[in-house]
Amino acid sequence: MDHSPATPGRTRLDSYVDRYATRTAGMTASEIRALFSVASRPEVVSLAGGMPNISGLPLDVVGGAVGELVAEHGATALQYGSGQGVPELREQICEVMALEGITAHPDDVVVTVGSQQAVDLVTRIFCDPGDVVICEAPSYVGALGVFKSFECDVVHAEMDADGLRPDALRAAIASVQASGRRIKFLYTIPNFHNPAGVTMSAERRPEILAICREAGVLVLEDNPYGLLGFDEPPMRALRADEAEGVIYLGSFSKTFAPGFRVGWALAPHAVREKLVLAQESATLCPPSFSQMAVSSYLRGHDWQGQVKSFREMYRERRDAMVDALEDLMPPGCSWNVPAGGFYVWLTVPPGIDTKAMLPRAVTARVAYVPGTAFFADGFGTTAMRLSFCYPTPERIREGVRRLAGVLEEEMELRATFGAAGTHETSLPRSRYDAPGSDLT
């Protein structure tokens, strides 16, 4: 194998660069993963990563269930399993989805390695290079990474305080169809959106489904936060009212523990078959041990009571963040108050570039995710995602205090020196992140 440098006297950083598939050009590290090494330092208050807080999980109960599983069913749990997933767990998943109005059969559930893998498998079986996926603006960075890796074109449709706007969806569909491109599906996070924190209203959901039905557009409903509402019962899922036109994705990462990496897809029968084949090609089968451990937990523990305790914990942290923002943020900043989930979407004054400002924030020992991470088109420069799920309320307030100080310094520099005094980039500002926009 020839590893010779391309230029005499110079060595390539990657001698395989000319051999990779074209699609690897879309494989880049997300801005969140790039923050992990810094945000994990104890002196840094991380408002960046959406790590579930499992401190309230009864680890003795979980440990007992795992020990019992190995002692009594280890020969099965530690062996290869079905590419579709453990039958008992699929039955229990149907019971979980029933809380959101979904009537489903276990045969149409495919267990995956977290819902992230479900996004990957759905994209794998539906999308060719150049196909279009419509996503909310902003959208989940992990899904955008999947779509980019499969060489899809992402077209954003704006949201407001009630979620995805029907008029924006219609306009996006019409624009793509007029260009002659194919729309493979709409990717939406209807409940406690990551990163925007908003929830699609009950009144809007039938209209969104009708628009997609009329246009022949499949809906990919990603719902990892649906049971984590702070004040109201779970919203009725899109899939509850549209069995054939919606693929529903769920996960135990937010309502149990992310380390087990157990998620699922509920799909129409024909699609399910393709998902199982794609799963077998990718992993042969999802891990039996993780599935059986989750199943044992669901069977032997008050898991709904545990979810209730998680909701109360996250509500306390949400309140701590909102109170701190109200008390400490400089004028010109705005934010939403999420009714559940993990995230607040913060908009800063015009001219402040949150991505360029991040090094200063890290120096001040606070981390966040710049808004640009959640757009496929470079927008989001004056927005950021703040996560309240993991730090204690006291740490949240301290993190917001540090962040407010950094913002005040940036605003003073801009007032003194103009654009030259900031780290502003040439990226355009967007209606998606403008102060006073519908998201704030």
Steps between C-alpha positions, in 0.01 A plus 500: 500500500642835394518748787738738326445873558319698232779760494871428555603604848141528624288235671128470462297507819281226349661281237161343420331825408472414129344160571199587710148486361360834390237493776768519771537868415180548698635322808611771741504519877200679646559821691360331811746208494782744439405673826503185714868506594470859621149487647584193709762690703370546856572873502280556192123533542368314198172627364588321177441125497154350542610225737208351695543537874488146634584602857137435591502150353481221764834341411455227762180392327665515158800307630278236654305459177821464299643247746181298492499514121851356476435235767172376356514581129866565428529234231236684297589857594864455404426329168411629155134594462241601245571779255159643586546493876391301804124420472414584862667840475313577179175426680601733783594771251144487368377560855732800530377648171138451608555787745515726193193355333682255273340164428769269368589134459837368624565355155534853361760609757871477418740542792806712422821612669345822626268708286810643331550170321133503403554834323798347321310187392200694371727730301696202371194328354331811358759749383726517197759777457325824414166402652339761723416474868291784640599594855381758746717807544692441721527120517677226695872499423526118511234459232658771283825305521328184378335677209828660401684167515249351254543803270145625548400861443341650810231763445396686815146609587452762770344446840330734743381463858250232387756291313535444126306761305256354243558787257877449520458127438280563197751750362790259550316216328397723207854633458654154491239362263544797268872422482430144391661340804350217708386550858549178693362606836436773753713462812328650803543504879150607605541489879742718702711550193875450491637767483218755493305376802161569338212253459275459197151603606214249500309722254789506255573126487208394277588776253863391480388141439252612232765704316737204491224259398394720210860544383587131540769582758584246769532630858787391724382581853791500747365510854759428771361765740126438466446367853701779663237773506505708817135591545275316253437135405691373194391652170328280246765380254481570128521123449182457706300662219696385193609137497618470140662838449708525817806315627527554875830494687534460876775445755560392859806726523306792649245310711730225633874509425697584184775247572280210396460656152151365435263677263246395243314573180130435443444475127243385247534128433688523168741759637558288810630217282756730339602636841565149632715421196692826546543425871636154427741648246623765743522311830362149435276559803451760773663393830285237673647581842399867488152418376437236763633730774259775394219247476574371849496856635166577335350175627619521860517872583258793516648656192217751458564620854867532410413710195289721726801558727712587195238753390505665841879515501519650152222748579704627794801543276295669228369747757853565627620580147207723410526689832874551446449621144238749617725627779837509326480522121586838344236696305429381148505127584186289473410137563211256511363322809476129408210293632718190520818339379855627548558825309462876484566685172668834569523783249765770554516857365577562130867488409602251767628176344447221754736260325782753493425594861526141628879504572449801726217322677714191558775723637235633740425136588156462346401302189199507268425384144501772230185526292685427176530133607127456443473633146616343176533837329729704725230694681460529876791731573310703760349203684616231739361191667515484879446166670363491854465124547833408660640777729352570841284813533789675674741414219246608241475845658878529520531396136246759390683764708827420320329495161332835566840650586648377170205640307531837671869516406420414137231767488737759649769413244251534217372831636858630527660366184210393278516176303880509502495457877311172488573155363224537243515270197366551151208263563168673435257572778169327461133549570534178699712659772398865499409649839124526530455216250219251541726260684570740784 
